[in-house]
């Protein structure tokens, strides 16, 4: 498998959401953060998250509370 971004075709169109789902469900904030640019800006309700370090910290906190959460993506 190539490293993302993958060329878009029927096969990769289904593969990309699966890769995102697998990363998110790994519950590894560092792994998930690599899908975003170093200067990413997130907003979660009233909280504003900046950069990969902020994403890692946010997801680590989030996943300590949301123990049974699983992301499911479909094409």
N, C-alpha and C positions, 0 to 999 in steps of 0.2 A: 504494500500500500504506500502511496506517496504521502508526503507530509503536506498538510493543508497549507494554503488553499488548493483544493483539488479542482481540476477542470470540470465544468458543469456538463453532465450528460445524464441519461436516465439512471445509470448505476450510482454515480456519485450524488445525485439528487437525493437518493434514499440513504446513502452512506453518511452524509454530513450530519443530519439530525441524530442518527444513531451514535455518532462519535460524540456529539454534544451531550446526549443523554447519558452515555457511558461515563464521560468525564464528571458530569454533575453528580451522578449516583455513586461515584467512587468516594464521595465525601472528602476529597483531597483538595482543599482550597488552593494550594499552590498549583496543582494541575489545572484546575478550572481557570485560574487567573491567566494562564499562558494563552488562553483563547482571546484575550483582550489586549489592546495596546497598552504600553507602559503609562500613558497619560489618560487612560479611560476615565470617564465620569459616570457614576451611577447615582441614582436617586431611589431610595426606599422610604416611601412615605415622607417623613420630615427629615430623614437622614441623608446626607450627601457624602458619597464615597469617591475618593480620588486615587487613581493609580492602582497598580497591581498590589502593592502592599496593603492599601486600604481594602481592596477586594478580598484579599486573603484574611485579613482581620475580621471583616464583616461576615464572610462565610463561616469562619471558625465559630464566631458567636452564634450565628443563625443555626448552625447544625448541632450545637450543644442543646438547643431547645427543641428543635424539630427532628426528633429521633426516627420517626416513621415516614418521613417525607421521601417520595421518589418522584423523579421527573420522568414523564412519558411523552415522547414526541412521535408524531405520525406524519407521514407524507401523504 
